[in-house]
Amino acid sequence: MDDDDKRWYYCLKHHQVEQGQVCPARDRLGPYPTKEAAEHALETVEERNKEWDDQDRWPGEPADSTWE
């Protein structure tokens, strides 16, 4: 078992946690270091999206950029 097979993913198609690259990359979130982290993948995505929405600019974008 190589390192990729030990990582955890959340499958968007099957709505379940899988160990290893079972489903195609387009259908999964991850990798996550633990099964528990993968179980909370959708919550993590929601939290990160909210953080980004609340920012004035994208991470790494110059401070003088505007969204217009």
CHARMM-style PDB file with segment names, atoms N, HN, CA, C and O in Angstrom:
ATOM      1  N   MET     1       0.846  -1.178   0.000  1.00  0.00      PROA
ATOM      2  CA  MET     1       0.000   0.000   0.000  1.00  0.00      PROA
ATOM      3  C   MET     1       0.891   1.240   0.000  1.00  0.00      PROA
ATOM      4  O   MET     1       1.666   1.444   0.935  1.00  0.00      PROA
ATOM      5  N   ASP     2       0.787   2.081  -1.052  1.00  0.00      PROA
ATOM      6  HN  ASP     2       0.157   1.916  -1.811  1.00  0.00      PROA
ATOM      7  CA  ASP     2       1.593   3.297  -1.077  1.00  0.00      PROA
ATOM      8  C   ASP     2       0.876   4.413  -0.324  1.00  0.00      PROA
ATOM      9  O   ASP     2      -0.244   4.224   0.151  1.00  0.00      PROA
ATOM     10  N   ASP     3       1.521   5.579  -0.213  1.00  0.00      PROA
ATOM     11  HN  ASP     3       2.431   5.732  -0.599  1.00  0.00      PROA
ATOM     12  CA  ASP     3       0.980   6.684   0.576  1.00  0.00      PROA
ATOM     13  C   ASP     3      -0.382   7.159   0.083  1.00  0.00      PROA
ATOM     14  O   ASP     3      -1.232   7.514   0.900  1.00  0.00      PROA
ATOM     15  N   ASP     4      -0.616   7.175  -1.234  1.00  0.00      PROA
ATOM     16  HN  ASP     4       0.075   6.886  -1.898  1.00  0.00      PROA
ATOM     17  CA  ASP     4      -1.907   7.613  -1.763  1.00  0.00      PROA
ATOM     18  C   ASP     4      -3.045   6.704  -1.308  1.00  0.00      PROA
ATOM     19  O   ASP     4      -4.170   7.167  -1.119  1.00  0.00      PROA
ATOM     20  N   ASP     5      -2.764   5.428  -1.133  1.00  0.00      PROA
ATOM     21  HN  ASP     5      -1.850   5.052  -1.287  1.00  0.00      PROA
ATOM     22  CA  ASP     5      -3.788   4.480  -0.703  1.00  0.00      PROA
ATOM     23  C   ASP     5      -4.125   4.622   0.780  1.00  0.00      PROA
ATOM     24  O   ASP     5      -5.149   4.108   1.230  1.00  0.00      PROA
ATOM     25  N   LYS     6      -3.278   5.313   1.543  1.00  0.00      PROA
ATOM     26  HN  LYS     6      -2.447   5.731   1.178  1.00  0.00      PROA
ATOM     27  CA  LYS     6      -3.505   5.494   2.974  1.00  0.00      PROA
ATOM     28  C   LYS     6      -4.299   6.773   3.264  1.00  0.00      PROA
ATOM     29  O   LYS     6      -4.796   6.955   4.375  1.00  0.00      PROA
ATOM     30  N   ARG     7      -4.418   7.650   2.275  1.00  0.00      PROA
ATOM     31  HN  ARG     7      -4.014   7.502   1.372  1.00  0.00      PROA
ATOM     32  CA  ARG     7      -5.118   8.913   2.482  1.00  0.00      PROA
ATOM     33  C   ARG     7      -6.626   8.719   2.349  1.00  0.00      PROA
ATOM     34  O   ARG     7      -7.105   7.748   1.763  1.00  0.00      PROA
ATOM     35  N   TRP     8      -7.351   9.678   2.914  1.00  0.00      PROA
ATOM     36  HN  TRP     8      -6.961  10.467   3.390  1.00  0.00      PROA
ATOM     37  CA  TRP     8      -8.808   9.623   2.934  1.00  0.00      PROA
ATOM     38  C   TRP     8      -9.390  10.682   2.013  1.00  0.00      PROA
ATOM     39  O   TRP     8      -8.835  11.772   1.876  1.00  0.00      PROA
ATOM     40  N   TYR     9     -10.506  10.356   1.387  1.00  0.00      PROA
ATOM     41  HN  TYR     9     -10.957   9.471   1.498  1.00  0.00      PROA
ATOM     42  CA  TYR     9     -11.194  11.247   0.457  1.00  0.00      PROA
ATOM     43  C   TYR     9     -12.682  11.228   0.758  1.00  0.00      PROA
ATOM     44  O   TYR     9     -13.207  10.272   1.329  1.00  0.00      PROA
ATOM     45  N   TYR    10     -13.355  12.313   0.359  1.00  0.00      PROA
ATOM     46  HN  TYR    10     -12.928  13.089  -0.105  1.00  0.00      PROA
ATOM     47  CA  TYR    10     -14.815  12.334   0.434  1.00  0.00      PROA
ATOM     48  C   TYR    10     -15.333  12.285  -0.991  1.00  0.00      PROA
ATOM     49  O   TYR    10     -15.001  13.150  -1.801  1.00  0.00      PROA
ATOM     50  N   CYS    11     -16.140  11.285  -1.307  1.00  0.00      PROA
ATOM     51  HN  CYS    11     -16.409  10.582  -0.649  1.00  0.00      PROA
ATOM     52  CA  CYS    11     -16.676  11.120  -2.651  1.00  0.00      PROA
ATOM     53  C   CYS    11     -17.983  11.895  -2.773  1.00  0.00      PROA
ATOM     54  O   CYS    11     -18.951  11.626  -2.062  1.00  0.00      PROA
ATOM     55  N   LEU    12     -17.992  12.860  -3.688  1.00  0.00      PROA
ATOM     56  HN  LEU    12     -17.205  13.079  -4.266  1.00  0.00      PROA
ATOM     57  CA  LEU    12     -19.175  13.678  -3.922  1.00  0.00      PROA
ATOM     58  C   LEU    12     -20.281  12.901  -4.637  1.00  0.00      PROA
ATOM     59  O   LEU    12     -21.460  13.226  -4.496  1.00  0.00      PROA
ATOM     60  N   LYS    13     -19.910  11.901  -5.385  1.00  0.00      PROA
ATOM     61  HN  LYS    13     -18.952  11.637  -5.499  1.00  0.00      PROA
ATOM     62  CA  LYS    13     -20.884  11.101  -6.127  1.00  0.00      PROA
ATOM     63  C   LYS    13     -21.625  10.127  -5.206  1.00  0.00      PROA
ATOM     64  O   LYS    13     -22.844   9.981  -5.299  1.00  0.00      PROA
ATOM     65  N   HSD    14     -20.885   9.466  -4.323  1.00  0.00      PROA
ATOM     66  HN  HSD    14     -19.895   9.584  -4.247  1.00  0.00      PROA
ATOM     67  CA  HSD    14     -21.462   8.455  -3.447  1.00  0.00      PROA
ATOM     68  C   HSD    14     -21.794   8.980  -2.044  1.00  0.00      PROA
ATOM     69  O   HSD    14     -22.439   8.297  -1.248  1.00  0.00      PROA
ATOM     70  N   HSD    15     -21.339  10.207  -1.759  1.00  0.00      PROA
ATOM     71  HN  HSD    15     -20.814  10.762  -2.405  1.00  0.00      PROA
ATOM     72  CA  HSD    15     -21.593  10.838  -0.455  1.00  0.00      PROA
ATOM     73  C   HSD    15     -21.066   9.978   0.684  1.00  0.00      PROA
ATOM     74  O   HSD    15     -21.750   9.731   1.677  1.00  0.00      PROA
ATOM     75  N   GLN    16     -19.824   9.532   0.506  1.00  0.00      PROA
ATOM     76  HN  GLN    16     -19.268   9.733  -0.301  1.00  0.00      PROA
ATOM     77  CA  GLN    16     -19.206   8.727   1.554  1.00  0.00      PROA
ATOM     78  C   GLN    16     -17.696   8.909   1.554  1.00  0.00      PROA
ATOM     79  O   GLN    16     -17.103   9.370   0.579  1.00  0.00      PROA
ATOM     80  N   VAL    17     -17.094   8.534   2.672  1.00  0.00      PROA
ATOM     81  HN  VAL    17     -17.576   8.159   3.464  1.00  0.00      PROA
ATOM     82  CA  VAL    17     -15.650   8.603   2.838  1.00  0.00      PROA
ATOM     83  C   VAL    17     -15.034   7.330   2.272  1.00  0.00      PROA
ATOM     84  O   VAL    17     -15.545   6.229   2.476  1.00  0.00      PROA
ATOM     85  N   GLU    18     -13.925   7.505   1.557  1.00  0.00      PROA
ATOM     86  HN  GLU    18     -13.510   8.399   1.392  1.00  0.00      PROA
ATOM     87  CA  GLU    18     -13.226   6.364   0.959  1.00  0.00      PROA
ATOM     88  C   GLU    18     -11.740   6.483   1.257  1.00  0.00      PROA
ATOM     89  O   GLU    18     -11.184   7.581   1.273  1.00  0.00      PROA
ATOM     90  N   GLN    19     -11.112   5.353   1.490  1.00  0.00      PROA
ATOM     91  HN  GLN    19     -11.564   4.461   1.477  1.00  0.00      PROA
ATOM     92  CA  GLN    19      -9.669   5.351   1.691  1.00  0.00      PROA
ATOM     93  C   GLN    19      -9.011   4.977   0.376  1.00  0.00      PROA
ATOM     94  O   GLN    19      -9.317   3.943  -0.217  1.00  0.00      PROA
ATOM     95  N   GLY    20      -8.104   5.833  -0.070  1.00  0.00      PROA
ATOM     96  HN  GLY    20      -7.856   6.674   0.413  1.00  0.00      PROA
ATOM     97  CA  GLY    20      -7.442   5.622  -1.348  1.00  0.00      PROA
ATOM     98  C   GLY    20      -8.212   6.295  -2.472  1.00  0.00      PROA
ATOM     99  O   GLY    20      -9.309   6.815  -2.271  1.00  0.00      PROA
ATOM    100  N   GLN    21      -7.626   6.274  -3.641  1.00  0.00      PROA
ATOM    101  HN  GLN    21      -6.735   5.851  -3.805  1.00  0.00      PROA
ATOM    102  CA  GLN    21      -8.210   6.934  -4.802  1.00  0.00      PROA
ATOM    103  C   GLN    21      -9.174   5.977  -5.505  1.00  0.00      PROA
ATOM    104  O   GLN    21      -8.877   5.456  -6.580  1.00  0.00      PROA
ATOM    105  N   VAL    22     -10.319   5.758  -4.886  1.00  0.00      PROA
ATOM    106  HN  VAL    22     -10.560   6.182  -4.013  1.00  0.00      PROA
ATOM    107  CA  VAL    22     -11.313   4.809  -5.387  1.00  0.00      PROA
ATOM    108  C   VAL    22     -12.065   5.401  -6.571  1.00  0.00      PROA
ATOM    109  O   VAL    22     -12.147   4.782  -7.632  1.00  0.00      PROA
ATOM    110  N   CYS    23     -12.610   6.589  -6.392  1.00  0.00      PROA
ATOM    111  HN  CYS    23     -12.543   7.091  -5.530  1.00  0.00      PROA
ATOM    112  CA  CYS    23     -13.392   7.252  -7.438  1.00  0.00      PROA
ATOM    113  C   CYS    23     -12.512   8.236  -8.206  1.00  0.00      PROA
ATOM    114  O   CYS    23     -11.444   8.615  -7.724  1.00  0.00      PROA
ATOM    115  N   PRO    24     -12.945   8.651  -9.388  1.00  0.00      PROA
ATOM    116  CA  PRO    24     -12.170   9.616 -10.175  1.00  0.00      PROA
ATOM    117  C   PRO    24     -11.980  10.929  -9.406  1.00  0.00      PROA
ATOM    118  O   PRO    24     -12.813  11.292  -8.575  1.00  0.00      PROA
ATOM    119  N   ALA    25     -10.902  11.624  -9.680  1.00  0.00      PROA
ATOM    120  HN  ALA    25     -10.225  11.329 -10.355  1.00  0.00      PROA
ATOM    121  CA  ALA    25     -10.562  12.865  -8.988  1.00  0.00      PROA
ATOM    122  C   ALA    25     -11.685  13.893  -9.092  1.00  0.00      PROA
ATOM    123  O   ALA    25     -11.902  14.657  -8.151  1.00  0.00      PROA
ATOM    124  N   ARG    26     -12.396  13.929 -10.206  1.00  0.00      PROA
ATOM    125  HN  ARG    26     -12.219  13.308 -10.971  1.00  0.00      PROA
ATOM    126  CA  ARG    26     -13.465  14.921 -10.384  1.00  0.00      PROA
ATOM    127  C   ARG    26     -14.616  14.709  -9.410  1.00  0.00      PROA
ATOM    128  O   ARG    26     -15.428  15.613  -9.210  1.00  0.00      PROA
ATOM    129  N   ASP    27     -14.698  13.532  -8.805  1.00  0.00      PROA
ATOM    130  HN  ASP    27     -14.039  12.798  -8.968  1.00  0.00      PROA
ATOM    131  CA  ASP    27     -15.798  13.199  -7.904  1.00  0.00      PROA
ATOM    132  C   ASP    27     -15.408  13.208  -6.429  1.00  0.00      PROA
ATOM    133  O   ASP    27     -16.218  12.830  -5.583  1.00  0.00      PROA
ATOM    134  N   ARG    28     -14.186  13.629  -6.100  1.00  0.00      PROA
ATOM    135  HN  ARG    28     -13.528  13.935  -6.787  1.00  0.00      PROA
ATOM    136  CA  ARG    28     -13.782  13.519  -4.701  1.00  0.00      PROA
ATOM    137  C   ARG    28     -13.090  14.785  -4.195  1.00  0.00      PROA
ATOM    138  O   ARG    28     -12.514  15.559  -4.960  1.00  0.00      PROA
ATOM    139  N   LEU    29     -13.171  14.960  -2.893  1.00  0.00      PROA
ATOM    140  HN  LEU    29     -13.638  14.332  -2.272  1.00  0.00      PROA
ATOM    141  CA  LEU    29     -12.468  16.016  -2.186  1.00  0.00      PROA
ATOM    142  C   LEU    29     -11.357  15.354  -1.385  1.00  0.00      PROA
ATOM    143  O   LEU    29     -11.527  14.251  -0.865  1.00  0.00      PROA
ATOM    144  N   GLY    30     -10.232  16.027  -1.291  1.00  0.00      PROA
ATOM    145  HN  GLY    30     -10.094  16.923  -1.714  1.00  0.00      PROA
ATOM    146  CA  GLY    30      -9.133  15.476  -0.507  1.00  0.00      PROA
ATOM    147  C   GLY    30      -7.838  15.537  -1.266  1.00  0.00      PROA
ATOM    148  O   GLY    30      -7.786  16.106  -2.356  1.00  0.00      PROA
ATOM    149  N   PRO    31      -6.821  14.982  -0.734  1.00  0.00      PROA
ATOM    150  CA  PRO    31      -6.808  13.998   0.355  1.00  0.00      PROA
ATOM    151  C   PRO    31      -6.849  14.654   1.733  1.00  0.00      PROA
ATOM    152  O   PRO    31      -6.478  15.815   1.909  1.00  0.00      PROA
ATOM    153  N   TYR    32      -7.308  13.875   2.689  1.00  0.00      PROA
ATOM    154  HN  TYR    32      -7.609  12.933   2.546  1.00  0.00      PROA
ATOM    155  CA  TYR    32      -7.342  14.260   4.093  1.00  0.00      PROA
ATOM    156  C   TYR    32      -6.476  13.286   4.869  1.00  0.00      PROA
ATOM    157  O   TYR    32      -6.371  12.120   4.490  1.00  0.00      PROA
ATOM    158  N   PRO    33      -5.855  13.742   5.948  1.00  0.00      PROA
ATOM    159  CA  PRO    33      -4.940  12.868   6.692  1.00  0.00      PROA
ATOM    160  C   PRO    33      -5.636  11.790   7.512  1.00  0.00      PROA
ATOM    161  O   PRO    33      -5.043  10.758   7.824  1.00  0.00      PROA
ATOM    162  N   THR    34      -6.913  12.039   7.863  1.00  0.00      PROA
ATOM    163  HN  THR    34      -7.395  12.877   7.609  1.00  0.00      PROA
ATOM    164  CA  THR    34      -7.639  11.071   8.687  1.00  0.00      PROA
ATOM    165  C   THR    34      -9.050  10.855   8.141  1.00  0.00      PROA
ATOM    166  O   THR    34      -9.569  11.665   7.374  1.00  0.00      PROA
ATOM    167  N   LYS    35      -9.643   9.763   8.548  1.00  0.00      PROA
ATOM    168  HN  LYS    35      -9.221   9.104   9.171  1.00  0.00      PROA
ATOM    169  CA  LYS    35     -11.025   9.478   8.165  1.00  0.00      PROA
ATOM    170  C   LYS    35     -11.959  10.551   8.719  1.00  0.00      PROA
ATOM    171  O   LYS    35     -12.893  10.979   8.041  1.00  0.00      PROA
ATOM    172  N   GLU    36     -11.705  10.980   9.951  1.00  0.00      PROA
ATOM    173  HN  GLU    36     -10.947  10.632  10.502  1.00  0.00      PROA
ATOM    174  CA  GLU    36     -12.539  11.989  10.590  1.00  0.00      PROA
ATOM    175  C   GLU    36     -12.500  13.309   9.819  1.00  0.00      PROA
ATOM    176  O   GLU    36     -13.531  13.961   9.657  1.00  0.00      PROA
ATOM    177  N   ALA    37     -11.325  13.702   9.349  1.00  0.00      PROA
ATOM    178  HN  ALA    37     -10.488  13.172   9.481  1.00  0.00      PROA
ATOM    179  CA  ALA    37     -11.212  14.931   8.571  1.00  0.00      PROA
ATOM    180  C   ALA    37     -11.997  14.813   7.266  1.00  0.00      PROA
ATOM    181  O   ALA    37     -12.648  15.771   6.849  1.00  0.00      PROA
ATOM    182  N   ALA    38     -11.943  13.661   6.627  1.00  0.00      PROA
ATOM    183  HN  ALA    38     -11.414  12.883   6.966  1.00  0.00      PROA
ATOM    184  CA  ALA    38     -12.687  13.441   5.385  1.00  0.00      PROA
ATOM    185  C   ALA    38     -14.192  13.450   5.636  1.00  0.00      PROA
ATOM    186  O   ALA    38     -14.961  13.900   4.786  1.00  0.00      PROA
ATOM    187  N   GLU    39     -14.611  12.958   6.793  1.00  0.00      PROA
ATOM    188  HN  GLU    39     -13.986  12.593   7.484  1.00  0.00      PROA
ATOM    189  CA  GLU    39     -16.036  12.963   7.133  1.00  0.00      PROA
ATOM    190  C   GLU    39     -16.590  14.384   7.229  1.00  0.00      PROA
ATOM    191  O   GLU    39     -17.787  14.599   7.040  1.00  0.00      PROA
ATOM    192  N   HSD    40     -15.731  15.338   7.519  1.00  0.00      PROA
ATOM    193  HN  HSD    40     -14.759  15.163   7.672  1.00  0.00      PROA
ATOM    194  CA  HSD    40     -16.134  16.736   7.661  1.00  0.00      PROA
ATOM    195  C   HSD    40     -15.748  17.581   6.448  1.00  0.00      PROA
ATOM    196  O   HSD    40     -15.670  18.806   6.538  1.00  0.00      PROA
ATOM    197  N   ALA    41     -15.511  16.933   5.333  1.00  0.00      PROA
ATOM    198  HN  ALA    41     -15.574  15.938   5.260  1.00  0.00      PROA
ATOM    199  CA  ALA    41     -15.046  17.631   4.126  1.00  0.00      PROA
ATOM    200  C   ALA    41     -16.002  18.734   3.678  1.00  0.00      PROA
ATOM    201  O   ALA    41     -15.563  19.839   3.359  1.00  0.00      PROA
ATOM    202  N   LEU    42     -17.281  18.451   3.651  1.00  0.00      PROA
ATOM    203  HN  LEU    42     -17.638  17.554   3.910  1.00  0.00      PROA
ATOM    204  CA  LEU    42     -18.244  19.455   3.196  1.00  0.00      PROA
ATOM    205  C   LEU    42     -18.318  20.638   4.147  1.00  0.00      PROA
ATOM    206  O   LEU    42     -18.494  21.776   3.711  1.00  0.00      PROA
ATOM    207  N   GLU    43     -18.187  20.382   5.432  1.00  0.00      PROA
ATOM    208  HN  GLU    43     -18.044  19.458   5.786  1.00  0.00      PROA
ATOM    209  CA  GLU    43     -18.147  21.468   6.418  1.00  0.00      PROA
ATOM    210  C   GLU    43     -16.896  22.317   6.222  1.00  0.00      PROA
ATOM    211  O   GLU    43     -16.951  23.544   6.308  1.00  0.00      PROA
ATOM    212  N   THR    44     -15.771  21.660   5.960  1.00  0.00      PROA
ATOM    213  HN  THR    44     -15.727  20.664   5.891  1.00  0.00      PROA
ATOM    214  CA  THR    44     -14.520  22.384   5.725  1.00  0.00      PROA
ATOM    215  C   THR    44     -14.640  23.275   4.493  1.00  0.00      PROA
ATOM    216  O   THR    44     -14.202  24.425   4.515  1.00  0.00      PROA
ATOM    217  N   VAL    45     -15.226  22.758   3.428  1.00  0.00      PROA
ATOM    218  HN  VAL    45     -15.581  21.824   3.410  1.00  0.00      PROA
ATOM    219  CA  VAL    45     -15.427  23.539   2.205  1.00  0.00      PROA
ATOM    220  C   VAL    45     -16.303  24.749   2.501  1.00  0.00      PROA
ATOM    221  O   VAL    45     -15.994  25.862   2.076  1.00  0.00      PROA
ATOM    222  N   GLU    46     -17.391  24.534   3.227  1.00  0.00      PROA
ATOM    223  HN  GLU    46     -17.642  23.630   3.572  1.00  0.00      PROA
ATOM    224  CA  GLU    46     -18.308  25.627   3.554  1.00  0.00      PROA
ATOM    225  C   GLU    46     -17.610  26.709   4.382  1.00  0.00      PROA
ATOM    226  O   GLU    46     -17.787  27.900   4.126  1.00  0.00      PROA
ATOM    227  N   GLU    47     -16.821  26.297   5.370  1.00  0.00      PROA
ATOM    228  HN  GLU    47     -16.677  25.330   5.579  1.00  0.00      PROA
ATOM    229  CA  GLU    47     -16.091  27.253   6.208  1.00  0.00      PROA
ATOM    230  C   GLU    47     -15.093  28.059   5.380  1.00  0.00      PROA
ATOM    231  O   GLU    47     -15.008  29.279   5.522  1.00  0.00      PROA
ATOM    232  N   ARG    48     -14.343  27.383   4.519  1.00  0.00      PROA
ATOM    233  HN  ARG    48     -14.413  26.392   4.403  1.00  0.00      PROA
ATOM    234  CA  ARG    48     -13.350  28.079   3.689  1.00  0.00      PROA
ATOM    235  C   ARG    48     -14.010  29.031   2.700  1.00  0.00      PROA
ATOM    236  O   ARG    48     -13.519  30.136   2.475  1.00  0.00      PROA
ATOM    237  N   ASN    49     -15.122  28.603   2.111  1.00  0.00      PROA
ATOM    238  HN  ASN    49     -15.521  27.705   2.294  1.00  0.00      PROA
ATOM    239  CA  ASN    49     -15.828  29.486   1.182  1.00  0.00      PROA
ATOM    240  C   ASN    49     -16.324  30.740   1.893  1.00  0.00      PROA
ATOM    241  O   ASN    49     -16.242  31.839   1.345  1.00  0.00      PROA
ATOM    242  N   LYS    50     -16.838  30.580   3.110  1.00  0.00      PROA
ATOM    243  HN  LYS    50     -16.905  29.687   3.555  1.00  0.00      PROA
ATOM    244  CA  LYS    50     -17.299  31.738   3.877  1.00  0.00      PROA
ATOM    245  C   LYS    50     -16.136  32.670   4.200  1.00  0.00      PROA
ATOM    246  O   LYS    50     -16.264  33.888   4.073  1.00  0.00      PROA
ATOM    247  N   GLU    51     -15.010  32.109   4.614  1.00  0.00      PROA
ATOM    248  HN  GLU    51     -14.906  31.120   4.717  1.00  0.00      PROA
ATOM    249  CA  GLU    51     -13.827  32.929   4.901  1.00  0.00      PROA
ATOM    250  C   GLU    51     -13.417  33.722   3.667  1.00  0.00      PROA
ATOM    251  O   GLU    51     -13.118  34.913   3.767  1.00  0.00      PROA
ATOM    252  N   TRP    52     -13.399  33.079   2.514  1.00  0.00      PROA
ATOM    253  HN  TRP    52     -13.642  32.112   2.433  1.00  0.00      PROA
ATOM    254  CA  TRP    52     -13.017  33.757   1.280  1.00  0.00      PROA
ATOM    255  C   TRP    52     -14.038  34.818   0.884  1.00  0.00      PROA
ATOM    256  O   TRP    52     -13.669  35.899   0.425  1.00  0.00      PROA
ATOM    257  N   ASP    53     -15.335  34.507   1.064  1.00  0.00      PROA
ATOM    258  HN  ASP    53     -15.635  33.629   1.437  1.00  0.00      PROA
ATOM    259  CA  ASP    53     -16.383  35.482   0.747  1.00  0.00      PROA
ATOM    260  C   ASP    53     -16.279  36.714   1.634  1.00  0.00      PROA
ATOM    261  O   ASP    53     -16.598  37.821   1.202  1.00  0.00      PROA
ATOM    262  N   ASP    54     -15.833  36.526   2.871  1.00  0.00      PROA
ATOM    263  HN  ASP    54     -15.573  35.626   3.222  1.00  0.00      PROA
ATOM    264  CA  ASP    54     -15.723  37.629   3.822  1.00  0.00      PROA
ATOM    265  C   ASP    54     -14.473  38.472   3.620  1.00  0.00      PROA
ATOM    266  O   ASP    54     -14.354  39.543   4.216  1.00  0.00      PROA
ATOM    267  N   GLN    55     -13.554  38.020   2.805  1.00  0.00      PROA
ATOM    268  HN  GLN    55     -13.651  37.150   2.321  1.00  0.00      PROA
ATOM    269  CA  GLN    55     -12.325  38.774   2.552  1.00  0.00      PROA
ATOM    270  C   GLN    55     -12.574  39.856   1.502  1.00  0.00      PROA
ATOM    271  O   GLN    55     -13.450  39.728   0.646  1.00  0.00      PROA
ATOM    272  N   ASP    56     -11.785  40.916   1.591  1.00  0.00      PROA
ATOM    273  HN  ASP    56     -11.073  41.019   2.286  1.00  0.00      PROA
ATOM    274  CA  ASP    56     -11.855  41.978   0.599  1.00  0.00      PROA
ATOM    275  C   ASP    56     -11.187  41.579  -0.710  1.00  0.00      PROA
ATOM    276  O   ASP    56     -11.489  42.141  -1.763  1.00  0.00      PROA
ATOM    277  N   ARG    57     -10.288  40.620  -0.646  1.00  0.00      PROA
ATOM    278  HN  ARG    57     -10.042  40.163   0.209  1.00  0.00      PROA
ATOM    279  CA  ARG    57      -9.572  40.185  -1.855  1.00  0.00      PROA
ATOM    280  C   ARG    57      -9.173  38.729  -1.678  1.00  0.00      PROA
ATOM    281  O   ARG    57      -9.200  38.196  -0.568  1.00  0.00      PROA
ATOM    282  N   TRP    58      -8.804  38.090  -2.782  1.00  0.00      PROA
ATOM    283  HN  TRP    58      -8.783  38.523  -3.684  1.00  0.00      PROA
ATOM    284  CA  TRP    58      -8.345  36.707  -2.754  1.00  0.00      PROA
ATOM    285  C   TRP    58      -6.976  36.630  -2.096  1.00  0.00      PROA
ATOM    286  O   TRP    58      -6.196  37.578  -2.187  1.00  0.00      PROA
ATOM    287  N   PRO    59      -6.671  35.523  -1.437  1.00  0.00      PROA
ATOM    288  CA  PRO    59      -5.327  35.358  -0.858  1.00  0.00      PROA
ATOM    289  C   PRO    59      -4.256  35.522  -1.940  1.00  0.00      PROA
ATOM    290  O   PRO    59      -4.365  34.953  -3.026  1.00  0.00      PROA
ATOM    291  N   GLY    60      -3.239  36.294  -1.633  1.00  0.00      PROA
ATOM    292  HN  GLY    60      -3.150  36.757  -0.751  1.00  0.00      PROA
ATOM    293  CA  GLY    60      -2.142  36.512  -2.568  1.00  0.00      PROA
ATOM    294  C   GLY    60      -2.384  37.637  -3.558  1.00  0.00      PROA
ATOM    295  O   GLY    60      -1.480  38.003  -4.309  1.00  0.00      PROA
ATOM    296  N   GLU    61      -3.588  38.191  -3.572  1.00  0.00      PROA
ATOM    297  HN  GLU    61      -4.323  37.894  -2.962  1.00  0.00      PROA
ATOM    298  CA  GLU    61      -3.891  39.287  -4.488  1.00  0.00      PROA
ATOM    299  C   GLU    61      -3.363  40.584  -3.897  1.00  0.00      PROA
ATOM    300  O   GLU    61      -3.474  40.796  -2.689  1.00  0.00      PROA
ATOM    301  N   PRO    62      -2.792  41.457  -4.719  1.00  0.00      PROA
ATOM    302  CA  PRO    62      -2.273  42.739  -4.206  1.00  0.00      PROA
ATOM    303  C   PRO    62      -3.367  43.554  -3.513  1.00  0.00      PROA
ATOM    304  O   PRO    62      -4.532  43.501  -3.908  1.00  0.00      PROA
ATOM    305  N   ALA    63      -2.988  44.300  -2.490  1.00  0.00      PROA
ATOM    306  HN  ALA    63      -2.042  44.343  -2.169  1.00  0.00      PROA
ATOM    307  CA  ALA    63      -3.941  45.069  -1.697  1.00  0.00      PROA
ATOM    308  C   ALA    63      -4.659  46.137  -2.497  1.00  0.00      PROA
ATOM    309  O   ALA    63      -5.753  46.547  -2.110  1.00  0.00      PROA
ATOM    310  N   ASP    64      -4.082  46.608  -3.608  1.00  0.00      PROA
ATOM    311  HN  ASP    64      -3.193  46.274  -3.923  1.00  0.00      PROA
ATOM    312  CA  ASP    64      -4.713  47.672  -4.372  1.00  0.00      PROA
ATOM    313  C   ASP    64      -5.661  47.149  -5.453  1.00  0.00      PROA
ATOM    314  O   ASP    64      -6.174  47.940  -6.244  1.00  0.00      PROA
ATOM    315  N   SER    65      -5.908  45.834  -5.506  1.00  0.00      PROA
ATOM    316  HN  SER    65      -5.491  45.191  -4.863  1.00  0.00      PROA
ATOM    317  CA  SER    65      -6.832  45.262  -6.479  1.00  0.00      PROA
ATOM    318  C   SER    65      -8.273  45.506  -6.031  1.00  0.00      PROA
ATOM    319  O   SER    65      -8.555  45.617  -4.838  1.00  0.00      PROA
ATOM    320  N   THR    66      -9.169  45.588  -6.998  1.00  0.00      PROA
ATOM    321  HN  THR    66      -8.940  45.498  -7.967  1.00  0.00      PROA
ATOM    322  CA  THR    66     -10.590  45.735  -6.687  1.00  0.00      PROA
ATOM    323  C   THR    66     -11.362  44.615  -7.330  1.00  0.00      PROA
ATOM    324  O   THR    66     -10.850  43.943  -8.225  1.00  0.00      PROA
ATOM    325  N   TRP    67     -12.577  44.403  -6.896  1.00  0.00      PROA
ATOM    326  HN  TRP    67     -12.993  44.949  -6.170  1.00  0.00      PROA
ATOM    327  CA  TRP    67     -13.427  43.327  -7.410  1.00  0.00      PROA
ATOM    328  C   TRP    67     -14.309  43.797  -8.558  1.00  0.00      PROA
ATOM    329  O   TRP    67     -15.157  43.034  -9.022  1.00  0.00      PROA
ATOM    330  N   GLU    68     -14.142  44.987  -9.016  1.00  0.00      PROA
ATOM    331  HN  GLU    68     -13.453  45.607  -8.639  1.00  0.00      PROA
ATOM    332  CA  GLU    68     -15.022  45.523 -10.063  1.00  0.00      PROA
ATOM    333  C   GLU    68     -14.672  45.015 -11.417  1.00  0.00      PROA
ATOM    334  OT1 GLU    68     -15.321  45.375 -12.399  1.00  0.00      PROA
TER     335      GLU     68
END
